[in-house]
Amino acid sequence: MHDSGSGLAALYASEGAIYGRFGYGLASCETRLSLPRGAAFLSTVDVDERRVREVDRETALEFAHRRYPEVAAARTGWLSRGDGSWEVRMIDDRAERGDLGRARFALHPDGYVIYRPKPEWTTRGPAYQLQVLELVAATPQAYAALWRYLLDIDLVGEVNWPKAALDEPVVGMLADPRAASRQILDGLWVRLVDVDRALPARRYSAPVDVVLDITDRFCPWNAGRWRLTAGSDGVGKIARTDDPGQLGLDVTDLAAAYLGGNTLSGLARSGRVAELAPGALLEASRAFATEDAPHCPESF
């Protein structure tokens, strides 16, 4: 990857202790989210009243091809997709679906949801589970409408989303937040293959001018002191420098902060980042922060 100029690598870890040895940092988390059928929203939640309708796979695929890129462009961690990616994402008959039914597709004018039903009956009656594969909405009102649709489907006991975002807005919409069951898991692990390519490739939330003293045992071309600067436009630049380091950290910890899923200040409290010059930590931490928690809605 270094020879090809890729600059950045990302993966899901098979075992949490492995990838830090090679400079990967835990850069995002995801949530196993479960909500009971009929969970009430706060009266202040604005639900788009335009109809959500079930459609066939071909209609959904055509719509999603247009809508997904618009939404993904504004989300940290969402991937671009070629035609092959769409086929894997939307196919109906994957063997690994287990006891889940075929994928179903529901469209709103400003979004869509893909889900699978799991039949289940109890002595009290039907208690189907719905497993959300993907929910994409261009507006908060469309997002609320898609969730309201899922939560109000007959025969359902629970709606589950195994790969929801850490800050999924539906939790804040609930009249009773305890109705949401959440289990937090690690998500993307990121490796900065080339610091000088990776750091300018992202935007920065605040102006910054800081010298990073980076260690990297696995990719030694990243080791040393680098000056990172960004102005009010969020565009970052990086260059080698002989100036004294202001923050000392390993490339693993820089990767952990890269998507905004961890703050440099938080990593410093864990003893993983050293502030070598007063004020540098707060300045850099604010610059690396993101508005939303990073989230990748698919596996690869």
C-alpha positions in Angstrom: 0.0 0.0 0.0 2.9 2.3 0.7 4.3 1.7 -2.8 0.9 2.3 -4.4 0.4 5.5 -2.6 -2.9 4.5 -0.9 -2.0 6.3 2.3 -4.7 4.7 4.5 -6.0 1.2 5.4 -9.1 0.1 7.3 -10.5 -3.2 8.5 -12.6 -5.0 11.0 -10.5 -6.9 13.5 -10.9 -10.6 14.0 -9.2 -10.3 17.4 -8.8 -7.0 19.3 -5.2 -7.6 20.4 -3.7 -8.3 17.0 -3.8 -5.2 14.9 -2.4 -2.7 17.3 0.9 -4.5 16.8 0.9 -3.3 13.2 -0.1 0.3 13.8 -3.9 0.0 13.5 -5.9 2.1 15.9 -9.6 1.5 17.0 -11.1 4.5 15.1 -14.9 3.9 15.4 -17.5 2.0 17.4 -20.9 0.7 16.4 -24.0 -0.3 18.3 -26.2 -3.3 18.4 -29.4 -1.5 18.8 -32.8 -3.0 19.7 -36.2 -1.2 20.0 -39.5 -2.7 20.9 -42.4 -2.5 18.5 -44.5 0.6 19.0 -41.8 2.6 21.0 -43.2 6.1 21.3 -41.5 9.2 20.1 -41.4 12.5 21.9 -44.2 14.8 20.8 -41.6 17.3 19.5 -40.2 14.8 16.9 -41.0 16.0 13.4 -42.0 12.9 11.3 -42.4 13.4 7.6 -45.9 12.5 6.8 -45.2 11.5 3.2 -45.9 7.7 2.7 -43.3 5.0 3.2 -44.0 2.2 0.7 -42.7 -1.3 0.2 -41.2 -1.9 -3.3 -39.5 -4.6 -5.2 -35.7 -5.1 -5.3 -35.2 -3.5 -8.7 -37.1 -0.4 -7.8 -35.2 -0.1 -4.5 -31.8 -0.6 -6.1 -32.5 2.2 -8.7 -33.6 4.5 -5.9 -30.7 3.7 -3.6 -28.1 4.2 -6.3 -29.2 7.8 -6.4 -29.9 8.5 -2.8 -27.0 6.7 -1.0 -24.1 8.7 -2.5 -25.8 12.0 -1.5 -26.1 10.9 2.1 -22.7 9.1 2.3 -20.8 12.1 1.2 -21.7 13.8 4.5 -21.0 10.9 6.8 -17.6 9.9 8.2 -16.9 6.2 7.6 -19.4 5.5 4.9 -18.0 3.9 1.8 -18.4 4.7 -1.8 -19.9 1.7 -3.7 -19.4 0.2 -7.2 -22.0 -2.0 -8.9 -20.5 -5.1 -7.3 -20.8 -3.6 -3.8 -24.5 -2.9 -4.4 -25.1 -6.5 -5.5 -23.6 -7.9 -2.3 -25.5 -5.3 -0.2 -28.9 -5.8 -1.8 -29.0 -9.4 -2.8 -32.0 -11.5 -1.6 -30.7 -15.0 -1.2 -27.4 -15.0 0.7 -26.8 -18.3 2.4 -25.5 -16.6 5.6 -28.9 -15.0 6.4 -29.7 -18.1 8.5 -33.3 -18.0 9.7 -33.9 -14.5 8.5 -36.4 -14.0 5.6 -35.7 -12.4 2.3 -34.7 -8.8 2.3 -37.5 -6.3 2.1 -37.3 -2.7 0.8 -39.2 0.4 2.0 -38.8 3.8 0.3 -39.6 7.3 1.5 -39.1 10.2 -1.0 -36.0 11.2 1.0 -34.7 7.8 2.1 -35.0 4.1 2.3 -34.6 1.1 4.6 -33.5 -2.5 3.8 -34.5 -5.1 6.4 -35.1 -8.8 6.9 -37.9 -10.3 9.0 -37.3 -13.2 11.3 -40.5 -15.2 12.1 -41.2 -15.9 15.7 -44.2 -16.9 17.7 -44.8 -17.1 21.4 -47.7 -18.3 23.6 -48.9 -14.7 23.6 -48.9 -14.4 19.8 -46.6 -13.2 17.0 -43.2 -11.6 18.0 -41.4 -11.3 14.7 -38.0 -9.6 14.7 -36.9 -7.2 12.0 -33.2 -6.9 11.3 -32.2 -3.6 9.7 -29.5 -3.9 7.1 -29.3 -0.3 6.1 -31.3 2.9 6.8 -30.4 5.9 4.7 -32.2 9.3 5.1 -31.4 12.7 3.6 -33.3 14.6 6.3 -34.1 14.1 10.0 -37.8 14.1 9.1 -37.3 11.2 6.6 -35.2 9.4 9.2 -38.0 9.6 11.8 -40.6 8.5 9.2 -38.6 5.4 8.3 -38.1 4.4 11.9 -41.8 5.1 12.7 -42.7 2.7 9.8 -40.5 -0.1 11.1 -41.7 0.3 14.7 -45.4 0.2 13.7 -45.3 -3.0 11.5 -47.9 -5.6 12.6 -46.8 -8.9 14.1 -43.4 -7.4 15.2 -42.0 -7.7 18.7 -38.6 -6.1 18.2 -36.6 -4.1 15.6 -32.8 -4.8 15.7 -30.0 -3.0 13.9 -26.7 -4.8 14.5 -24.5 -2.1 12.9 -26.1 1.2 14.1 -24.1 4.3 14.7 -22.8 5.1 18.2 -24.9 8.3 18.2 -27.9 7.0 16.3 -30.6 9.8 16.4 -33.5 7.5 17.0 -32.5 7.0 20.6 -32.9 10.7 21.3 -36.3 10.6 19.7 -37.7 8.2 22.2 -40.2 9.3 24.8 -38.5 6.6 27.0 -34.8 6.3 26.2 -34.6 3.1 28.2 -36.7 1.4 25.5 -33.5 1.3 23.5 -31.2 -1.6 24.3 -27.6 -0.9 23.2 -24.4 -2.9 23.1 -21.3 -1.0 22.0 -18.7 -2.9 19.9 -15.5 -1.9 18.1 -16.0 -0.9 14.5 -13.3 0.2 12.0 -9.6 -0.1 12.8 -7.5 2.4 10.8 -3.9 2.3 9.8 -2.1 5.5 8.6 0.1 3.9 6.0 1.5 7.3 5.0 1.1 10.1 7.4 1.9 12.7 4.8 -0.9 11.5 2.6 -3.5 10.5 5.2 -3.6 13.7 7.3 -4.2 16.2 4.5 -7.0 13.9 3.2 -9.4 14.8 6.0 -10.9 18.1 7.1 -10.2 19.8 10.4 -12.9 21.3 12.7 -10.7 24.1 14.0 -7.5 25.9 13.0 -4.4 24.1 14.2 -0.6 24.5 14.1 1.1 21.7 16.0 4.3 19.6 15.7 3.6 15.9 16.1 6.4 13.7 17.3 5.3 10.3 15.9 6.7 6.8 16.6 6.0 4.0 14.1 7.9 0.8 14.4 6.2 -1.0 11.5 6.3 1.8 8.9 9.5 3.7 9.8 8.9 6.3 7.1 6.2 7.8 9.3 8.4 8.2 12.3 9.7 11.7 13.3 8.4 15.2 13.7 5.7 16.6 11.4 4.1 20.0 11.5 0.4 19.8 10.9 -1.4 23.1 10.0 -5.0 23.9 9.1 -6.8 27.2 8.7 -10.5 28.1 9.2 -11.3 26.4 5.8 -10.4 23.0 7.4 -7.8 22.2 4.8 -4.8 20.5 6.4 -1.1 20.5 5.4 1.7 18.5 6.8 5.5 18.7 6.4 8.7 17.4 8.0 10.2 19.7 10.6 13.2 20.1 12.9 11.1 22.1 15.4 10.6 20.5 18.8 7.6 18.2 19.1 4.5 19.5 20.9 2.6 16.2 21.0 4.2 12.8 21.3 2.2 9.8 20.2 2.4 6.5 18.4 0.9 6.2 14.9 -1.6 3.8 16.4 -3.1 6.5 18.6 -3.0 9.0 15.7 -5.0 6.5 13.7 -7.5 6.1 16.6 -8.2 9.8 16.5 -8.2 10.1 12.7 -11.9 9.6 12.1 -13.0 11.6 15.2 -14.1 8.5 17.1 -11.6 9.3 19.8 -10.3 12.6 21.1 -6.6 13.3 21.5 -7.5 14.7 24.9 -9.2 11.4 25.9 -6.2 9.4 24.6 -3.9 11.6 26.7 -6.0 10.8 29.8 -5.3 7.1 29.0 -1.6 7.8 28.9 -1.3 7.3 25.2 -0.6 10.9 24.1 2.0 13.1 25.7 1.6 16.9 25.7 5.1 18.3 25.2 4.1 22.0 24.9 1.3 23.7 26.9 -1.9 24.2 24.9 -1.0 21.9 22.1 -3.2 19.0 23.2 -6.4 21.1 23.4 -5.7 22.8 20.0 -5.1 19.5 18.2 -7.9 17.7 19.9 -10.4 20.3 18.8 -9.1 20.2 15.3 -9.5 16.4 15.0 -13.0 16.4 16.4 -16.0 15.6 14.1 -19.6 16.6 14.3 -20.9 13.1 14.2 -19.5 9.8 15.5 -17.8 7.9 12.7 -19.8 4.9 11.5 -19.4 2.3 8.8 -22.8 0.7 8.1 -21.4 -2.4 6.3 -18.9 -5.2 6.8 -16.1 -6.0 4.4 
